[in-house]
Amino acid sequence: MPASSLTELTPSRRAALKVSYTARALDAERPAHVLSGPDVRPRPGDLVVASVAGIGRHTRLESAQGRRRHLFPGDEVLVAYGARYAPDQFEAEAPTDLGPCDLVAAGGIAGLVSSAHENVPEPTRLIPVGLAADADGRRVTMADLAAPAPPAPLHGVPTIAVVGTSMNAGKTTTVAHLVRGLAAAGYRVGAAKVTGTGAGGDRWMFHDAGADTVLDFTDDGLATTYRVPAERVARGAAALHDRLTAAGAQAVVLEVADGLMQPETAALLCDGALRSRVDGWVFAAGDAAGALYGRERLRTAGLPVVGVAGRFTASPLAAREATALMDVPVLGRDELADPAVAAGLTAHPLVGAVQGRTA
């Protein structure tokens, strides 16, 4: 029995394949072959064609265009192998064989669930058909889909990074409203999510808020940043920033996903390449105590904190509690979207941006 085999997908199977957001670069040119067999060992970032065996937590798959397509047993999907860090949902590891696995994120991540929040249903189950491959049997990976390397860094572009206590602390909403404010102030804004799990919802939100160019780590060839070596995550984050400035961004807003306890997030805050590109940090939290803790953690790391934001600002009482203890602004959504406030968070004058926008 062969240790591995290369199977050609029929045109009808390729046409019916539901391509996930994470694998969106292959939506037009879908893989024609799959590599399978007992000796085929998948690696994080490999793309896999899999059959849906049972519907669980994720009933829909986010498509390349952002539409969430309903899943049915027997559907074949194109997703990427990877780990996931989501305390409110799943903790998952990347599989090491082509055995049954789980759909651990609607953006298209296949993993093996190791733990789950008690309120989350069982995961949707997948049966891998084989790794996406070319006609010569070479596997297709997320790294193959990465955008071209950026040019040399463009210095002097005002950059704000948003980090938080955990998932669902309000980081993405903070970024979106800050993008809104900077765009209203006249900046051509670039936004990027530099860590996390492959999914397009945040990307579309940043676009809708007014960002001219939006990227995420999938554009740098990563399906997820969990369990990825810290130096690779940091290199990718810096590259995303440089791609945005090369595309003409006059202000950049970066989101660092998950929270301070997450290993890759903690390591990223210490990376010199990213620190040298960021002028100020906004910390997002779910309550006033978390905001105070986060401000101190960032300052201990030597990072300039220019404000705190997040879910807690939806409560006037919580916002007042934080304001009484803070020497940095407490920024609700209205403040972040205010052009004068947003521009004031940058370390660069607004005049050049206004002129550049209207030139």
C-alpha positions as CSV (number, residue, x, y, z in Angstrom):
1,M,0.0,0.0,0.0
2,P,1.5,3.4,-0.9
3,A,2.5,5.7,1.9
4,S,1.0,8.6,0.2
5,S,-1.2,9.2,-2.9
6,L,-2.1,12.1,-5.1
7,T,-5.8,12.3,-6.1
8,E,-7.1,14.7,-8.7
9,L,-10.4,16.5,-7.8
10,T,-13.0,16.5,-10.5
11,P,-14.2,19.9,-11.9
12,S,-17.5,19.4,-10.1
13,R,-15.9,18.8,-6.7
14,R,-13.7,21.9,-7.2
15,A,-16.7,24.0,-8.1
16,A,-18.7,22.8,-5.1
17,L,-15.8,23.3,-2.7
18,K,-16.7,25.8,0.1
19,V,-13.6,28.0,0.4
20,S,-13.0,29.6,3.8
21,Y,-11.9,33.2,4.4
22,T,-8.5,31.9,5.6
23,A,-7.9,30.1,2.2
24,R,-9.5,33.0,0.2
25,A,-6.4,33.4,-2.0
26,L,-7.4,30.1,-3.6
27,D,-11.0,30.9,-4.2
28,A,-10.5,31.6,-7.9
29,E,-7.8,29.0,-8.6
30,R,-9.0,26.1,-6.5
31,P,-6.6,23.2,-5.9
32,A,-6.9,20.4,-8.4
33,H,-5.2,17.7,-6.3
34,V,-5.1,16.4,-2.8
35,L,-2.3,14.5,-1.1
36,S,-3.2,11.8,1.4
37,G,-1.9,8.6,3.0
38,P,-0.6,7.4,6.3
39,D,2.8,9.0,5.8
40,V,1.4,12.5,5.2
41,R,1.9,14.6,8.3
42,P,0.1,18.0,8.2
43,R,1.8,21.1,9.6
44,P,0.2,24.3,10.9
45,G,-0.6,26.4,7.9
46,D,-1.2,23.5,5.5
47,L,-4.4,23.8,3.5
48,V,-6.8,20.8,3.6
49,V,-9.8,19.7,1.8
50,A,-12.2,18.1,4.3
51,S,-15.7,16.7,4.4
52,V,-18.2,17.9,7.0
53,A,-19.1,14.9,9.2
54,G,-21.4,16.5,11.7
55,I,-22.6,20.0,12.6
56,G,-21.8,21.5,16.0
57,R,-20.7,24.9,17.2
58,H,-20.0,26.3,13.8
59,T,-23.0,26.0,11.5
60,R,-21.6,28.3,8.9
61,L,-18.3,28.9,7.2
62,E,-17.1,32.4,6.5
63,S,-16.4,32.6,2.7
64,A,-13.7,34.5,0.9
65,Q,-16.2,37.3,0.3
66,G,-17.3,37.5,3.9
67,R,-20.6,35.8,3.6
68,R,-21.2,33.0,6.1
69,R,-22.2,30.0,4.1
70,H,-24.4,27.4,5.8
71,L,-22.7,24.0,6.3
72,F,-24.4,20.7,5.7
73,P,-23.1,17.1,6.4
74,G,-21.2,16.0,3.3
75,D,-20.1,19.4,2.2
76,E,-16.4,19.7,1.3
77,V,-14.5,22.7,2.6
78,L,-11.1,24.2,2.1
79,V,-9.6,25.3,5.4
80,A,-6.2,25.6,7.1
81,Y,-4.7,23.6,9.9
82,G,-3.9,25.6,13.0
83,A,-4.2,26.0,16.7
84,R,-6.7,28.3,18.5
85,Y,-6.6,30.3,21.7
86,A,-10.1,31.4,22.7
87,P,-11.1,31.2,26.4
88,D,-14.7,32.0,25.5
89,Q,-14.8,29.2,22.9
90,F,-12.2,26.6,22.1
91,E,-8.6,25.9,23.0
92,A,-7.3,23.7,20.1
93,E,-4.0,22.3,18.8
94,A,-3.0,21.7,15.2
95,P,-3.4,18.0,14.2
96,T,-0.3,15.9,13.3
97,D,-2.1,13.4,11.1
98,L,-5.0,13.3,8.6
99,G,-7.4,11.8,11.1
100,P,-10.8,13.3,12.0
101,C,-10.6,16.9,13.5
102,D,-12.7,19.9,14.4
103,L,-13.7,23.1,12.8
104,V,-12.5,25.4,15.5
105,A,-13.1,28.8,13.9
106,A,-15.7,29.9,11.3
107,G,-12.9,31.6,9.3
108,G,-11.6,28.2,8.4
109,I,-9.3,26.7,11.0
110,A,-9.1,22.9,11.4
111,G,-7.7,21.7,14.8
112,L,-8.2,19.3,17.6
113,V,-10.2,20.8,20.6
114,S,-8.4,20.3,23.9
115,S,-10.7,22.3,26.0
116,A,-13.8,24.4,25.6
117,H,-15.9,26.9,27.5
118,E,-18.8,25.1,29.3
119,N,-21.4,27.1,27.4
120,V,-20.0,26.2,24.0
121,P,-21.5,23.2,22.0
122,E,-19.4,20.4,20.7
123,P,-17.4,21.4,17.6
124,T,-18.3,20.8,14.0
125,R,-16.5,17.6,12.9
126,L,-14.4,17.3,9.8
127,I,-13.0,14.3,7.9
128,P,-9.9,15.3,6.0
129,V,-9.8,14.2,2.3
130,G,-6.2,15.3,1.8
131,L,-3.8,18.3,1.8
132,A,-4.2,20.7,-1.1
133,A,-1.4,20.0,-3.5
134,D,-0.2,20.9,-7.0
135,A,0.1,18.4,-9.8
136,D,3.6,17.4,-8.6
137,G,2.4,16.5,-5.1
138,R,3.8,19.6,-3.4
139,R,1.5,20.7,-0.6
140,V,0.0,24.2,-0.8
141,T,0.4,26.2,2.4
142,M,-0.6,29.5,3.9
143,A,3.0,30.7,3.4
144,D,2.6,30.2,-0.3
145,L,-0.3,32.6,-0.3
146,A,1.5,35.4,1.5
147,A,1.7,38.9,-0.1
148,P,5.0,40.0,-1.5
149,A,7.6,41.2,1.0
150,P,7.2,44.8,1.9
151,P,9.8,47.4,1.0
152,A,12.0,49.1,3.5
153,P,10.0,50.6,6.5
154,L,8.6,54.1,6.0
155,H,9.3,56.0,9.2
156,G,7.3,58.8,10.7
157,V,3.8,57.4,10.0
158,P,1.7,57.9,13.2
159,T,0.8,54.5,14.6
160,I,-1.5,53.5,17.4
161,A,-1.7,49.9,18.7
162,V,-4.7,48.5,20.6
163,V,-4.2,45.6,23.1
164,G,-6.5,44.3,25.8
165,T,-7.2,42.1,28.8
166,S,-8.7,39.2,26.8
167,M,-11.0,38.4,23.9
168,N,-14.2,40.3,23.9
169,A,-12.6,43.2,25.8
170,G,-13.6,45.6,23.0
171,K,-10.4,45.8,21.1
172,T,-11.9,45.5,17.6
173,T,-14.6,48.1,18.4
174,T,-11.9,50.4,19.7
175,V,-9.8,50.0,16.5
176,A,-12.9,50.6,14.3
177,H,-13.9,53.8,16.1
178,L,-10.3,55.1,16.2
179,V,-10.1,54.4,12.4
180,R,-13.3,56.3,12.0
181,G,-11.9,59.3,14.0
182,L,-8.6,59.4,12.1
183,A,-10.4,59.1,8.7
184,A,-12.7,62.0,9.7
185,A,-9.6,64.0,10.7
186,G,-8.3,63.7,7.1
187,Y,-5.8,60.8,7.4
188,R,-5.6,58.0,4.9
189,V,-5.8,55.2,7.4
190,G,-4.3,51.7,7.2
191,A,-5.5,49.1,9.7
192,A,-4.2,45.6,10.5
193,K,-5.0,42.8,12.9
194,V,-1.5,41.4,13.6
195,T,-2.4,38.4,15.8
196,G,-5.3,36.0,16.3
197,T,-7.3,33.3,14.5
198,G,-8.1,33.6,10.8
199,A,-11.5,35.3,10.3
200,G,-12.7,38.2,8.2
201,G,-15.3,39.9,10.4
202,D,-12.8,42.4,11.9
203,R,-11.3,43.1,8.5
204,W,-14.7,44.1,7.1
205,M,-15.5,46.2,10.1
206,F,-12.2,48.2,9.7
207,H,-13.0,48.7,6.0
208,D,-16.5,49.9,6.9
209,A,-15.2,52.3,9.5
210,G,-13.2,54.1,6.8
211,A,-9.8,52.4,6.5
212,D,-8.3,52.7,3.0
213,T,-6.2,49.5,3.3
214,V,-6.8,46.6,5.7
215,L,-4.6,43.6,6.3
216,D,-4.3,40.8,8.8
217,F,-1.8,38.0,9.6
218,T,-3.3,35.7,6.9
219,D,-1.9,38.2,4.4
220,D,1.5,37.4,5.8
221,G,1.0,33.6,5.4
222,L,-0.3,32.6,8.8
223,A,-3.6,30.9,9.5
224,T,-3.4,31.6,13.2
225,T,-0.6,33.1,15.4
226,Y,-1.2,30.8,18.4
227,R,1.6,28.4,18.9
228,V,3.7,30.2,16.2
229,P,7.2,31.1,17.3
230,A,7.3,34.5,18.8
231,E,9.9,35.8,16.4
232,R,7.8,34.8,13.4
233,V,4.7,36.6,14.8
234,A,6.7,39.7,15.5
235,R,8.3,39.7,12.1
236,G,4.9,39.3,10.5
237,A,3.4,42.2,12.6
238,A,6.2,44.5,11.5
239,A,5.8,43.5,7.9
240,L,2.0,44.2,8.0
241,H,2.8,47.7,9.3
242,D,5.3,48.2,6.5
243,R,2.9,47.0,3.8
244,L,0.3,49.6,5.1
245,T,2.7,52.5,4.9
246,A,3.9,51.3,1.5
247,A,0.3,51.4,0.4
248,G,0.1,55.1,1.3
249,A,-1.3,55.0,4.8
250,Q,-0.8,58.4,6.6
251,A,-1.9,56.8,10.0
252,V,-1.9,53.2,11.0
253,V,-4.0,51.4,13.7
254,L,-3.0,47.9,14.8
255,E,-5.0,45.4,16.8
256,V,-3.1,42.8,18.9
257,A,-5.7,40.1,19.6
258,D,-6.4,38.0,22.7
259,G,-5.0,39.4,25.9
260,L,-1.9,40.1,28.0
261,M,-1.9,36.5,29.4
262,Q,-1.7,35.0,25.9
263,P,2.0,33.9,25.2
264,E,2.3,35.4,21.8
265,T,0.8,38.7,22.9
266,A,3.1,39.0,25.8
267,A,6.1,38.3,23.6
268,L,5.0,40.7,20.9
269,L,4.8,43.6,23.4
270,C,8.6,43.1,24.0
271,D,9.6,43.0,20.4
272,G,11.8,45.9,19.3
273,A,10.7,45.9,15.7
274,L,7.1,46.5,16.6
275,R,7.8,48.9,19.5
276,S,9.8,51.1,17.2
277,R,6.9,51.4,14.8
278,V,4.2,52.2,17.4
279,D,3.8,55.8,18.8
280,G,1.2,55.0,21.4
281,W,-0.9,52.2,22.9
282,V,-4.6,52.1,23.8
283,F,-5.6,49.4,26.3
284,A,-9.1,47.9,26.1
285,A,-10.8,46.2,29.0
286,G,-14.1,44.9,30.2
287,D,-14.1,46.7,33.5
288,A,-12.3,49.6,35.3
289,A,-10.0,47.3,37.3
290,G,-8.9,45.6,34.1
291,A,-8.2,49.0,32.5
292,L,-6.1,50.1,35.5
293,Y,-4.2,46.8,35.5
294,G,-3.5,47.0,31.8
295,R,-2.2,50.5,31.9
296,E,0.3,49.5,34.6
297,R,1.4,46.4,32.7
298,L,2.1,48.4,29.5
299,R,4.0,51.0,31.4
300,T,6.0,48.4,33.2
301,A,6.9,47.1,29.7
302,G,8.1,50.6,28.8
303,L,5.2,51.3,26.4
304,P,3.6,54.7,26.0
305,V,-0.1,54.4,27.0
306,V,-2.2,57.2,25.4
307,G,-5.6,56.0,26.6
308,V,-7.9,53.2,27.9
309,A,-11.0,52.0,26.2
310,G,-13.2,48.9,25.7
311,R,-16.4,47.4,26.9
312,F,-16.3,49.1,30.3
313,T,-16.9,52.5,28.7
314,A,-20.4,51.5,27.8
315,S,-21.2,52.0,31.5
316,P,-21.0,55.7,32.6
317,L,-20.4,54.5,36.2
318,A,-17.5,52.2,35.2
319,A,-16.1,55.0,33.0
320,R,-16.2,57.4,36.0
321,E,-14.5,54.8,38.2
322,A,-11.7,54.5,35.8
323,T,-11.4,58.3,35.2
324,A,-10.9,58.9,38.9
325,L,-7.9,56.5,38.9
326,M,-6.4,57.3,35.5
327,D,-3.9,59.9,34.3
328,V,-4.7,59.0,30.6
329,P,-7.9,59.6,28.8
330,V,-10.8,57.1,29.2
331,L,-12.1,56.8,25.6
332,G,-15.6,55.7,24.7
333,R,-16.7,55.0,21.2
334,D,-17.8,58.6,20.6
335,E,-14.5,60.0,21.8
336,L,-12.5,57.6,19.6
337,A,-14.5,58.6,16.6
338,D,-14.1,62.3,17.2
339,P,-11.5,63.6,14.7
340,A,-9.9,66.0,17.2
341,V,-9.5,63.3,19.9
342,A,-8.3,60.6,17.5
343,A,-5.7,63.0,15.9
344,G,-4.6,64.0,19.4
345,L,-3.6,60.5,20.2
346,T,-0.9,60.5,17.5
347,A,2.6,61.8,18.0
348,H,2.5,63.7,14.7
349,P,0.8,66.9,13.5
350,L,-2.5,66.6,11.7
351,V,-1.7,69.3,9.1
352,G,0.4,67.1,6.9
353,A,-2.2,64.4,6.9
354,V,-5.0,66.8,5.9
355,Q,-2.8,68.2,3.0
356,G,-1.9,64.7,1.9
357,R,-5.5,63.6,1.9
358,T,-6.7,66.4,-0.3
359,A,-3.6,66.7,-2.6
